[in-house]
Amino acid sequence: MTRGRMWRLLACIGIAGFVLLPLVQAIVLSFTTTLATEAVPQGSIGLHNYANILRSPELRASIGNSIIYVLLNVAFCLIAGLPAAYGLARFTFLGDRHFLMFLLAFRVTPPVVLSLPIFILFARSGLVNSPIGIALVHCVFNLPIAIWILESFIAAIPRSFDEMAFVDGHSRLSFFFRFLIPAIAPGIAVAAFFCFIFSWVEVVFARILTVTAGKPITQAITSLFTFRTDWGLVMAMTVFSLIPGVLMIFLVRNQIARGFVIRT
Amino acid sequence: MKPHSNAAWALMLPAAAVMVFVAVLPLLAVLNYSFHDIFSLDKVFWVGTDWYEMIVATPRFWASLGRSALFSTLAISVQIPLGIAIALMLRKVGPRGASLMLMCLAIPLVVPTNMIAGLWLALLRPEGLGGQALSALHLTLDYKFTALHTWALILIVDTWHWLGLVVVLAYAGLSSIQPAYYQAAAVDSATRWAVFRWIELPQISGALWIVLLLRLVDSFMIYTEVMAINAGGPNDATTFLSLELGEDIKAYSYGTSAARAMVDFIFVLTLVWVFVKLRQSGEQTQGGPP
């Protein structure tokens, strides 16, 4: 082994250690009983915390709630984002640069800035406590991301690809579903990945829009912090909340970084 | 050259409609509230720019702004160079090892924001792995009462959270460099620095701009982690702009929090504007992307 390789190996171990250490701690705690009960003494190792998640209707429901609004958000972002990305990739039009700048400005708007009026607006529209409300509001930061990613994937396909389909007599709609969407499938996967992740981890909007019902997984974890916090249960829930994201990382590992280029 | 067609606006309609409902209308509402004193939703009085004048006149606001700016600067100057360095190193360890490391580095990105700090606090409890390691080394991390330690912990936690994004995007940019560039550099016997400056940096700049911008605004308005670690303490030492805004919102003072939100929004918007201008002038001097 050359010296360079040894240093690189050491660096990789160091980085992996830094990244994984808090996660290892969480996994260890998630299998440890931190709050003793009559049946289970403190410090015993086992699946008690995970069993407690399944036993609690609130915790179970929160997992379902999160999954529903995240999937809805991905759907909204793709449905509204695909036509916009296509238009931006294929045409110039009056105000196109301003539209991109407008998207950028709202992608970077801190959620706290908008939280109060969004609550009032959504309460009036009957969208509080509903997964549709959270899915819609997460579009503030996810729709611009989806448009950027999809636009760069569409722009990478030559225009002759579109024209060939039109020459063959396909309508724009038929072209969209039968040619464009299959051609940019990896781009759709990447856009869906980022929308999924950013919606899954967001807490500010998800908290203010769920007053009495529809609590997401993040809120369920926060509500576990009490005077005597059961750290084992908190960590079991956290580990649980990582599973979909880690699965997504594994699925898109080869595409994850493509097409993440911003245009203004 | 793309054809010009204003009919393409029809394709923007669904996206524009969503953005108007969830972003533009709320922003206009914030702007409207910021000029009013709001006791309840039906007792509203026009106060003009009073709130703004009050905010600008408080030294605490300027101190928070300074702390936010310092934190942003620190976060970017640690995370961006470190991320690029790791990406450059991963280019040499082979595709399988690199893929494994990238997946590992991406995991913190999928941790719910409110648990980022929770994971670290669990690690640093006296009986946690980190707490035990620290006490074995006779070190103390007094993040509750020593401001420097609080800052260090927030910076470490934020770096842990976002380093993966920098590495992933920089690595992708580096992977797209044609081997011919490196061969040409070898023929010219270019130094390692020259290769980085003139071949690698231009190739990753597209991806780096976005990560730089996202890190800039997100670190400037960092909230959840700071709140969980020490709620702005000790003695306001980690009270950033967003925490001051959070205090106002929690106190239900709609008028002041709206004015504060507008001020913060204007700062963020100015940052973005400067950033875009810098980028455009950078592209002009370098000939721009293809």
Contacts between the chains, C-beta under 8 A, distances in Angstrom:
chain1	res1	chain2	res2	distance
A	4	B	92	7.6
A	8	B	89	5.8
A	8	B	92	6.2
A	8	B	93	5.5
A	9	B	93	8.0
A	11	B	86	7.8
A	11	B	89	5.9
A	12	B	89	7.9
A	12	B	93	6.5
A	12	B	97	6.9
A	12	B	101	5.9
A	15	B	86	6.3
A	15	B	101	6.9
A	15	B	104	7.9
A	15	B	105	7.2
A	16	B	101	6.8
A	16	B	104	5.4
A	18	B	160	6.9
A	19	B	104	5.5
A	19	B	105	5.8
A	19	B	107	6.7
A	19	B	108	6.4
A	19	B	160	6.8
A	19	B	163	7.8
A	19	B	164	7.6
A	20	B	104	6.7
A	20	B	107	7.8
A	21	B	123	6.4
A	21	B	129	6.8
A	21	B	130	6.9
A	22	B	119	4.0
A	22	B	120	5.6
A	22	B	122	7.4
A	22	B	123	4.8
A	22	B	130	7.9
A	22	B	160	7.1
A	23	B	107	6.6
A	23	B	119	7.1
A	24	B	129	7.1
A	25	B	119	7.1
A	25	B	122	5.8
A	25	B	123	4.5
A	25	B	128	5.8
A	25	B	129	5.0
A	25	B	130	7.1
A	26	B	119	5.5
A	26	B	122	6.5
A	28	B	129	7.5
A	29	B	122	6.1
A	76	B	18	6.9
A	79	B	14	6.7
A	80	B	14	4.0
A	80	B	15	4.4
A	80	B	17	7.8
A	80	B	18	5.2
A	81	B	15	6.2
A	83	B	11	4.1
A	83	B	12	7.6
A	83	B	13	7.9
A	83	B	14	6.2
A	83	B	15	7.4
A	84	B	11	5.9
A	84	B	12	5.0
A	84	B	14	7.2
A	84	B	15	4.0
A	84	B	16	7.8
A	86	B	11	6.1
A	87	B	8	4.0
A	87	B	9	7.7
A	87	B	10	7.9
A	87	B	11	3.3
A	87	B	12	5.9
A	88	B	8	7.8
A	88	B	12	7.9
A	90	B	2	6.2
A	90	B	3	7.7
A	90	B	8	7.5
A	91	B	2	5.7
A	91	B	3	6.0
A	91	B	4	6.9
A	91	B	5	4.6
A	91	B	8	3.9
A	92	B	2	5.0
A	92	B	3	7.4
A	92	B	4	4.9
A	92	B	5	7.8
A	93	B	4	6.6
A	93	B	5	5.9
A	93	B	6	4.8
A	93	B	7	7.8
A	93	B	8	4.5
A	93	B	9	6.0
A	94	B	6	5.3
A	94	B	9	7.9
A	95	B	9	7.9
A	96	B	8	7.7
A	99	B	12	6.2
A	99	B	16	7.6
A	101	B	276	7.2
A	102	B	19	7.4
A	103	B	19	7.2
A	104	B	213	7.9
A	104	B	272	6.3
A	104	B	276	7.6
A	105	B	269	6.0
A	105	B	272	6.3
A	106	B	19	6.2
A	106	B	23	4.4
A	108	B	213	7.1
A	108	B	214	7.5
A	108	B	217	4.1
A	108	B	268	5.7
A	108	B	272	5.7
A	109	B	23	7.0
A	109	B	27	7.5
A	109	B	265	6.3
A	109	B	268	6.7
A	110	B	217	7.6
A	110	B	221	3.9
A	110	B	223	7.5
A	110	B	242	6.3
A	110	B	264	6.5
A	110	B	265	7.6
A	110	B	268	6.7
A	112	B	221	7.3
A	112	B	223	6.3
A	112	B	242	5.7
A	112	B	245	5.4
A	112	B	246	6.4
A	112	B	249	7.0
A	112	B	261	6.9
A	112	B	264	7.9
A	113	B	27	7.7
A	113	B	30	6.6
A	113	B	245	7.6
A	113	B	261	4.2
A	113	B	262	7.8
A	113	B	264	6.0
A	113	B	265	5.0
A	114	B	23	6.9
A	114	B	26	4.5
A	114	B	27	6.5
A	114	B	30	6.9
A	114	B	261	7.7
A	115	B	249	6.9
A	116	B	30	7.1
A	116	B	33	7.4
A	116	B	249	6.4
A	116	B	254	6.6
A	116	B	257	6.6
A	116	B	258	6.9
A	116	B	261	7.6
A	117	B	25	7.5
A	117	B	26	4.0
A	117	B	27	7.7
A	117	B	29	3.5
A	117	B	30	5.4
A	117	B	33	7.2
A	118	B	22	7.0
A	118	B	26	4.8
A	120	B	29	7.1
A	120	B	41	7.7
A	121	B	25	6.2
A	121	B	26	6.0
A	121	B	29	6.9
A	136	B	18	7.0
A	136	B	21	7.2
A	136	B	22	5.6
A	137	B	22	5.3
A	139	B	18	5.0
A	139	B	19	7.3
A	139	B	22	5.6
A	140	B	19	7.5
A	140	B	22	5.1
A	140	B	23	5.0
A	143	B	15	5.8
A	143	B	18	6.1
A	143	B	19	6.5
A	147	B	15	6.5
A	148	B	210	7.8
A	197	B	109	6.1
A	197	B	110	5.4
A	200	B	110	6.7
A	200	B	112	7.0
A	201	B	109	7.7
A	201	B	110	6.6
A	201	B	111	6.6
A	201	B	112	4.9
A	201	B	113	5.0
A	202	B	113	6.6
A	203	B	112	6.7
A	203	B	113	4.9
A	203	B	114	4.7
A	203	B	224	6.0
A	204	B	223	7.5
A	204	B	224	7.5
A	217	B	112	6.9
A	218	B	112	4.5
A	218	B	113	7.3
A	218	B	114	5.3
A	218	B	115	7.5
A	221	B	112	6.8
A	221	B	114	6.6
A	221	B	115	6.0
A	221	B	118	7.5
A	222	B	114	5.7
A	231	B	122	6.0
A	231	B	125	7.9
A	234	B	118	6.7
A	234	B	122	7.8
A	235	B	122	6.4
A	238	B	111	7.5
A	238	B	112	7.4
A	238	B	115	4.8
A	238	B	118	6.8
A	238	B	119	6.9
A	241	B	111	7.7
A	241	B	112	5.4
A	241	B	115	7.1
A	242	B	107	7.2
A	242	B	110	6.1
A	242	B	111	6.3
A	244	B	110	7.8
A	245	B	107	7.6
A	245	B	109	7.6
A	245	B	110	2.5
A	245	B	111	7.6
A	246	B	107	6.2
A	246	B	110	6.4
A	248	B	110	7.2
A	249	B	103	5.5
A	249	B	106	4.9
A	249	B	107	6.9
A	249	B	110	6.6
A	250	B	103	6.7
A	253	B	99	6.1
A	253	B	102	7.0
A	253	B	103	5.5
A	254	B	99	7.7
A	256	B	102	7.5
A	256	B	106	7.1
A	256	B	168	6.0
A	256	B	172	7.8
A	257	B	168	4.9
A	257	B	169	5.5
A	257	B	171	6.5
A	257	B	172	3.0
A	257	B	173	8.0
A	257	B	207	7.2
A	258	B	172	6.3
A	260	B	169	5.7
A	260	B	172	7.3
A	260	B	207	5.7
A	260	B	210	6.0
A	261	B	206	4.5
A	261	B	207	6.3
A	261	B	210	6.8
A	262	B	206	7.8
A	262	B	209	5.9
A	262	B	210	4.2
A	262	B	213	7.0
A	264	B	276	5.2
A	264	B	279	7.5
A	264	B	280	7.9
